[in-house]
Structure formats: structure tokens, C-alpha cells
Amino acid sequence: MTTAEWAQFIFFGAGGAFGLLCVFDGTRRLAGRHAGARGSRLAIGVAIVAILVGYAYWQHQAYANAVIAYQQQPPVRELPADWGNKIGPAKREAVSLEMARRAFIDSGTLTRYVDAAGKRKPFAPAQDDLKRREATVAAVAGIEHKAANALSEAVLWLVLGLSAFVFGLCFGFEPAPKPAAVEVEPPA
């Protein structure tokens, strides 16, 4: 993990713990009808937990939309028969070969390219192209994994917030122990 990821982890952990404590204590005080229980702690705690849930869900949506955008690329089409007639043969071959290479790396589709003589040849990926395709697939899988983790994090914060609320209710309705009577002996 990078330093920024550690800082984010510590910030969200400390902030989340404070928010959960505020939800628990605010709910406990309101349910137990303690003196001075105005609900401000509960409101602060709910706001913090809601921000954490919303941020995690926003991250999930951003990652999921990135994966969907990648997967909804238009299908790779073959070049038309008269493609590249107005450019030089060497440039036509280089450009069509690069287009076939890009199609393979982005979508895994093997297409044909136009060589210098104007003939169509099937694209045969080199070892470097295979590595780049593998890196692209791994990057998309990593983004999918981040989307799933962010959704899990949102659900976790929501469940923890609801649990703090329920435990606060349970502890608030519990009768408070009566203070022990202290007997004071008169001075002799």
C-alpha cells in the first residue's frame, strides 16, 4: 500500500469509529432519556456514517461505469476494400497494422491488415502484443475487483451504522443502576 492509501485507511477508520460511537451514544442517550440528550451526537454520527456509505457507493459506481464503458466498445470492423488508396504503400501498411494491433490489444479480436502491396493479411500478434493484451485484461479485472470491494465497503458501513443504532437502543432501554447509599457517620 502507498502512503496515500495508508493515510486514507487511517482517516476513514478513525472517522468511521468516531461516527459509529456518536451513533451509539446518541441513540443510547435519547432512548434512555438522559438529561441533556438533544440528539446532536446522533445527528453527527449519522452524518459521518452516511458520508462514508455514500463515498464508498460513489467509488463503486465510478469503477463499475469504467468497466461498462470498456466492455461496450464498438465491434471491430474490417477495413473497406478501398481503404488507404490515397496514402503511400508503406504508410498504408504501417497504419493498418497499427489499427489491427490496437484492435487486438483492446478487444482481443484478430483482424486483417492491408500490406504494402494492397493485399489483406491476417494479423499475427507478437509476444509484446500478447503481453500488452494480458496487461489490459488484468487492468480491467483489477477495476472490477475495486468495484466489488467498494460495494462491500458501502454495505459494511451501512450495517455497522445500523448495528450501532440498534445497540444504542438496547443499551438505552436498559435500566440504569441505582447509586449505592453512602452512610455518613456523624462526627464525634
N, C-alpha and C positions, 0 to 999 in steps of 0.2 A: 504494500500500500504506500501511496505517496504521502507527503506531508499534508497536502491539502485534504486528502481522504481521511487521514487521522484527525485533523482538526475538525472536519465535518462530523465525523463519528463522535468525537468528544462533545462538540457543541450540541448535536441532536440528542445524544444520550443524557447530558446534564439538563438540557432544556426540557426533554421529554419526562425525565424523572421529576423535575420541579412541577411540570404541568400535571402529571398524574397525582403527585402529592397534594397539589391545590384542589384537584377534583375530589379526591378522597376526603380531605379535611373540610373543604367547603360543604360537601354533602353531609358529612358527619355532623357538623355544627348546625346546619339547617334542619336536619332530621331530628336531632336531639334538642332543638330549640334552645341552644345556648345563648346566653346574653351576648349581645353584640354581633350576632350572626346575621349579616346583611346580604350574604351571597356574593360578595366581591371576590372571595377566593375561588369560589366555584366558577364564576364567570371568567376569571383569569385562566384557570386550569382548562376549562372547556375551550377557550380561545387558543391556547397553546396546542392542545391535542388536535383541535380542528385544523390548525395551520400545518401540523406535522402530517396529518392524514391527507390534507389537500395537496401538499407538496409532493408526497410520495405518489399520489394518484396522478398528479400532473406529470411527474417523471415517467410513470408507466405509459401514459398516453403519448408522450413525446417519443419514447422508444418504439412503441407499437406502431405509431404513424410512420416512423422512419423505415421500419421493416416492411410495412404495407406499401410504401412508396417504392421501395426497392423491388418488391415482388410484382408490382403492377407495371413493370416496364413494357413498352410495346413489343410485340413479337419481332424477331429479327427477320427481315425480308431479304430476298436475293436482289442483287443489283440488276437493273434493267439491261436489256441486250445492248443498247447504245450508250451505256454509261462510260464516261471518260473519253469520248471520241475527240473532244476539243482540247485535251491536255496531252502532253508528251507521253510516250510509252513507258518510260522509266518512272515518271511521277505517277501515272495511272496505276502501275503495278504497286508502287510503294503505298499509295493512298488506299487502294482496295485491300492490300494485305493488312494494313493497319486497322481498317474497318473490320475485317474478318477476325483479327486478333482481339480487338476490343469487344466484339460480339461474344467471342469465346470466354474472355475473362469475366465479363459482366453477367452473362446468362448461361454459359456452358454450351451454347449452340455452335455446332461446327457448320460453317458456311463455305461457299466457294468465293474465290477472288479472281480478278482479271490479271493475267500476267502481261508482260511487255508485248507479246505477240497478239494480244487480244483474246486469247483462249481462256476459258474458265477452268480453274484448278481447285480441287478441294484443299481447304486449309488444314495443315498438319501442325498442331501446336508443338512448340519446342519445350524443352524441360523448364525453361524460365517461364513460359506461358502457363504451364501446369502449376508451377509454384505460385504464380500470381493469382490464378483461379482458386487455388486452395486457400490462399490468404483472404480472398474476397468472401468465400463461403464461411471461413472461420470468423471473419468480422461480422457477418450477418448473424451467425449463430450467437456470437457474443452479445450483440444488441438484443436479440430475442431473450437471452438469459437475463440481461439487465431489466428488460420489460417485466419479466416474470418476477424477479426479485423486488422490483419497485411495487408491484401489485401486492406481493406478500407483505411488504413493509407497511403499506397503507392499511391492509386488513389487520395486521398486528397492532398498529397504533389505535385503530378503532376498537378492537377487542380489549386492549389494555385500558383505554379510556372508559369503556362501558363497565369493565370489571372494577375499576377504581370507584365509579359511581355506585355500583351495587354494594361493594364492600363498605363504602361510606354510609349507605343507608342502613346496612346491617349493624354497623358499629354505633350509628346514631340512635337507633331504636333500643339498643341495649341499655338497661337501667344503670345509671351511674352509681358507684358505691358511695354509701353514706360515710361522711367523715367520722372517725372514731372520737368518742367523747374523751376529752382530756380533763382529768380531775386535778384541780389546783388545790394544794393544801394551804390553809391559812397560815400566815407567818406566826410563829410562836413567840 
